[in-house]
Amino acid sequence: LKGILILAFGGVLFCAFAFAGILYYMNFSGYVSFTGFLVIGAILGSTDPIAVAALLKECGTPHKVNMLIEGESLINDGVSIVLFQTFVMLYENQPLSKFRIVFDLITMCVGGPLLGAIFGILFYMWMQKVIKDGVLLVSITFINCFLLFFMCEFLSWNLSGILALVAASIILSYKGKM
């Protein structure tokens, strides 16, 4: 888990700043400020390691390495969205302090997955009560996803719905029925 978090957070943050720096250095800054390039960098900074995972499986790498890369690909998309939202606030010159930016990143990156893990456990316990009813299990899964995303994104909690869904999905796939 520590490796996944280092790859996802550090990799996306590094790529976002690298893209912004390269675009700014190459003098594409005619109409776009550096914070605008950070927004672009947050979009482009999310790597997609699906092809790499397929290649590693073909080469016969250990299952643990494949799981690390697949887990990182789930989390880095959510981190990219969180960085995008933060950089858009900076680009729009909303009154943000350094404390506010760090607080927003922490609440989005920690609060969302924490709420997602709680939802995953609660819905797992609900799914344990269901016996041989596949339609109801699918319905519970959809309810979980939509309710969790709505609570994170559309209430004033300022949590990341994407990261919450990833955490809930990990809990449900680990504990849930096949």
N, C-alpha and C positions, 0 to 999 in steps of 0.2 A: 504494500500500500504506500509506503514511503517513497519507493521508486516511481510509482505512478504519479504521485503528487508532485514530486520534483520535476518529472518530465512534463507534466501538464502545465503547472503554474509557471515554472521557470522557462520552459521551452516557448510557450505562447508569449509570455512577457518579453523574452529576449527577441523573438521573431518580430513582434509588433514594433519594438524600438529599432530593430535592425532595418525593417522595411521603411519606417519613417525616416531614419537617418540616411539611408541610401537614396530615397526619393528626394529628400531635401538637399543632399549633397550633389545630386545630379542636376540640380537647378530646375526642378519641376515646380518651384515655388512661386510661379507667376501670380496665381490667384488663390493658392492654398497655403495656409500657415502650417507651422510644424504640428500643431494640435490636430489639424485636418489630416495630416499624414499619419498621425497616431491612430485616428479613426480607421483609415485605410489599412494601416499595419495590423490593427486588431482583427480586421476582417480576413486579411491574407495570412495572418500569423498562425492560424489554426492548421496544423498539418493533418494530413489524412493518411494514416499508416496502414490502410486496408491492403494496399498492394504489397507493402512490405511484409505484412503478416502472412499473406498468401505465399509470397516468395520464401519466407522462413519456414512455413509448413512444408513446402515442396522440398526444401533443402534438408529437412529432418531435424530442425532445432528442437530443443526440449519444450515440452508443453508449458512450462512455467514462463519461458521467455515470450511465447506466443500470447499467453494470457496477460502478461505485463503490457505488451504493445496494444492489445485489443482494449484493455481497461483504460490505458492512456488515451486512446482515440475517443472513448466515450466522454471522458472528463475534459479533454482539451477544447472540445466544441463549446461546452458550457462556460469554461473560463474565457474563451474568446468572446462570447456574448457579454459576459460581465465586463470585460475590458472595453468592449465596444460601447456599452451604455455609459461607462465612466468617462471615456474619452469624448463622447458626444456631449455630455454635460460640460466638459472643459471647453470644447469647441464652440458651444453656444454661449460662452461667457456667463454661465450661471454662477452666482456667488458661492464658490466652493473654497474651503480652506483645506490645507493638507490633512488636517484631522478628519474633515468630512469625507475626503476621498478615501482615506485608509479605512474609516468606519464603514463607508458604503461597500468597499471591496470585501471587508471582513463579514459584514452582515449578509451580503449576497453569496459569498463563497463558503461560509460556514453555516449560516442560518438556513439557507435553502437545503443543503444536504442533510442537516440535522432534522428539519421538519420532514423531509423525504424519508429518512430512516424511521422516524416515528410512525409516519403513515404506512410505510412498508410493513412494520411489525404489527400495527393494528389491523391492517387489511389481511395480513397473513393469518392472524388469529381468527378473523371472520371467515376466511376461506377454509380453515380447518373444520368449521362446523358444517360445511357443505359435503354431502356424500353423493358421489356419482351423478353430478349435474354439471356437465361441461358448459352449458349455456349460461348458467348462473355464475360460474367461475369467470367466464369471459366478461360478463356484465359487471362483476365486482372489479375486475381489472380496469375496465373503461371508466367506471365511477371513480376509482382511485386516481387515475391519471388526470381526468378532467377537473376533479375537485381540488387536487393538490396544485395543479397548474394555476387554476383560478385563484386559490388562496394566496399563492406566492406573488403572482403578477398583477392581479387586479384589486386586491386589498392594499391598504397603505402600509404593508409590512416591509416593502423594499427587499424582497428575497428573490433569488434566482429560481424561476420555475423549472428551467432546464436541468440545473444541477440537482434540484429536489427530485425530479423524475428519474434521473440517473441513479440517485441513492435509493429511492423506493424500488426501482427495477432490480438493482443489485440484491436488495434484501429479499424481494419476492422470488427472484430466480434462484437464489441460494437456498432459501427455505421452502419455497413453494413446490407444488406438485409439478411433474413434468408435463 
